[in-house]
Amino acid sequence: MELKHKRVLVTGGSSGIGFAIAEAMAASGARIVIVGRGETRLSEAAAKLSAGGNKVDFVAGDVTVDIDRRCILSEAVARLGGLDILVNNAGAVRAGRLELISEADIRAMIEVDLVAPILFVREALPHLRKSGESLVVNIASAAALTGVPFYGTYAAAKAGLSRFGEALRRELKGEGVHVMTVYPVATDTPMMASSKAGADLGFGREPAEAVGKAVVEGIEANAIEVIRGGEARAKAIVLNRENPLALDERFMSMKAALEEATRDHRAF
């Protein structure tokens, strides 16, 4: 798919991966509306994204609230004159031992990371169908491919988003709506700021700009998935499939350190 003149809605677009995706798409000639809860941050992000001459607009709202989601979509479609690409990027995470995570945080992760994207796609489909050549981009996580200790609910929600995307792609095949799923590794974003896990624990952080560029490359290649992390991540995925107990042992060797490093990791 060529991105020039495409009309794009990016959730969670005021910072991190969402901002980087919007920036890379705008550089390719797409017209963008970014979405988030904080109007001031959105305004500032839109101004930065527009500095290169590309007009980037914003709509404030909470993707987990039904009326907000409908208003976001309606306003974005009105401003763009339609919709060609929906990027479900807004995310939430709370790491730690399951019994120490509140029910409210568990439900919030599932709402933001899984329920909201599903409902957003459902509500956006009539607009995407009108495009004739449209795309849904779901930002999952490497944790959807290999479960990581202390990220159980987050991994579950992102794995659910992954399988949702796969099923939806097959459901919509031949109908003018493509679906691509992205699996970032740990990325240098505000969402990771409260995590102390580093490269020694397998959480070496990739620049958000690299993810944004990879997403654009995936779109242009009509890819069905974009998996970050290079050869090391590819080997871990294969090991998890062929010898999961070996990966269990690897995590066991670092479990205490990983628990300590991630116990304060929270971003909503």
SVG drawing of the C-alpha trace seen along z (x, -y; Angstrom):
<svg xmlns="http://www.w3.org/2000/svg" viewBox="-22 -24 45 53">
<polyline fill="none" stroke="black" stroke-width="0.4" points="0.0,0.0 1.2,-3.5 0.8,-5.9 0.7,-9.1 -2.7,-10.9 -4.0,-8.0 -6.2,-9.1 -5.0,-7.7 -6.2,-7.5 -3.6,-6.6 -4.6,-6.0 -2.1,-6.7 -0.4,-9.1 0.9,-11.8 4.1,-9.9 6.1,-6.8 5.4,-4.3 2.2,-6.0 3.9,-9.3 6.7,-7.6 4.2,-5.8 2.4,-9.0 5.7,-10.8 6.9,-8.1 3.5,-8.0 3.3,-11.7 6.8,-11.7 5.4,-9.3 2.6,-11.7 -0.3,-10.4 -2.8,-12.6 -3.0,-11.9 -5.3,-12.4 -3.7,-11.4 -5.8,-10.4 -5.1,-10.4 -6.6,-11.5 -4.5,-14.6 -5.5,-17.5 -2.4,-19.6 0.0,-16.7 -1.9,-16.0 -1.8,-19.6 2.0,-19.7 2.5,-16.4 0.4,-17.5 2.4,-20.7 5.7,-18.8 4.4,-16.4 3.2,-19.3 6.5,-21.1 7.8,-19.3 4.9,-20.7 2.5,-17.8 -0.8,-18.7 -1.5,-16.5 -4.6,-17.0 -5.8,-15.6 -8.9,-14.5 -8.9,-14.0 -10.8,-11.1 -10.6,-7.8 -10.6,-4.7 -12.2,-2.6 -15.3,-4.9 -18.0,-4.1 -19.2,-7.6 -15.6,-8.9 -14.7,-6.2 -17.7,-7.1 -17.0,-10.8 -13.3,-10.3 -14.2,-8.3 -16.9,-10.7 -14.6,-13.7 -11.6,-12.1 -13.6,-11.0 -15.1,-14.4 -11.7,-16.1 -10.0,-13.6 -13.0,-13.2 -12.9,-9.4 -10.7,-6.8 -8.2,-4.5 -6.0,-3.3 -6.8,-2.6 -3.8,-2.2 -4.7,-0.6 -1.7,-1.6 -3.1,-2.9 -1.8,-0.5 -1.6,0.0 0.6,2.2 1.0,3.2 3.7,5.7 4.3,7.8 3.1,11.0 -0.5,11.7 -1.7,11.8 -0.2,8.3 -1.9,6.6 -5.3,5.1 -8.4,6.2 -8.9,2.6 -5.4,2.7 -6.1,6.2 -9.4,5.0 -7.9,1.8 -5.2,3.7 -7.8,5.9 -10.0,2.9 -7.2,0.8 -5.1,3.5 -7.9,5.8 -11.5,4.7 -11.0,1.1 -9.1,2.2 -11.8,4.7 -14.6,2.2 -12.7,-0.5 -12.3,1.8 -15.9,2.8 -17.1,-0.8 -14.5,-1.9 -15.3,0.9 -18.1,-0.9 -15.7,-3.8 -12.8,-1.5 -14.9,0.4 -15.8,-2.8 -12.1,-3.4 -11.7,-0.4 -8.1,0.1 -7.8,-0.1 -5.9,1.3 -6.1,2.0 -2.7,2.0 -2.8,3.6 0.2,2.9 0.6,6.1 3.9,7.0 6.7,9.4 5.0,10.7 2.2,12.0 4.7,14.4 6.7,15.5 5.1,15.1 7.3,13.2 7.1,13.7 5.2,10.9 3.4,9.8 0.7,12.4 -2.4,10.2 -0.5,7.9 0.7,10.9 -2.8,12.4 -4.4,9.2 -1.7,8.7 -1.9,12.4 -5.6,12.0 -5.1,8.9 -2.7,10.9 -5.2,13.7 -8.0,11.2 -6.0,9.6 -5.2,13.0 -8.9,14.0 -10.1,10.6 -7.5,10.6 -9.0,13.9 -12.6,12.7 -12.0,9.6 -9.7,11.1 -10.9,10.1 -13.1,7.3 -10.6,4.4 -9.6,4.3 -6.2,5.7 -5.0,6.4 -1.3,6.2 -0.1,7.0 3.1,5.5 5.1,7.1 7.5,4.5 10.1,5.5 10.9,3.2 11.0,-0.3 12.3,-3.5 9.0,-5.2 7.2,-6.8 5.3,-3.5 8.7,-1.8 9.8,-4.6 8.8,-2.9 10.5,0.4 14.1,1.0 14.6,4.0 17.5,3.6 19.4,5.4 20.8,7.9 17.3,9.2 16.3,9.2 14.8,5.7 17.2,3.8 15.2,0.8 14.8,0.0 14.2,-3.6 10.5,-4.3 11.6,-5.8 12.8,-2.4 9.4,-0.8 7.7,-3.6 9.9,-3.1 9.4,0.7 5.6,0.2 5.7,-2.0 7.9,0.5 5.5,3.3 2.5,1.3 4.3,0.6 5.1,4.3 1.5,5.4 2.9,7.5 0.7,9.4 3.1,8.9 6.1,7.0 8.2,8.7 10.9,6.6 14.0,7.9 16.0,9.3 17.7,12.7 17.6,13.0 13.9,12.6 13.4,15.0 15.4,17.6 13.4,17.1 10.1,17.6 11.4,20.8 12.7,22.1 9.3,21.3 7.6,23.4 10.0,26.3 11.4,26.5 9.4,24.2 10.9,25.9 14.3,24.6 12.9,21.1 11.3,21.7 14.8,22.5 16.2,19.3 13.6,17.2 14.1,19.1 17.7,18.1 16.7,14.4 13.4,14.5 14.4,12.8 16.1,10.0 13.3,9.6 10.7,9.4 12.6,6.7 13.2,4.7 9.6,4.8 7.6,4.6 7.0,0.9 6.3,1.0 2.9,-0.6 1.6,-2.8 -2.0,-3.7"/>
</svg>
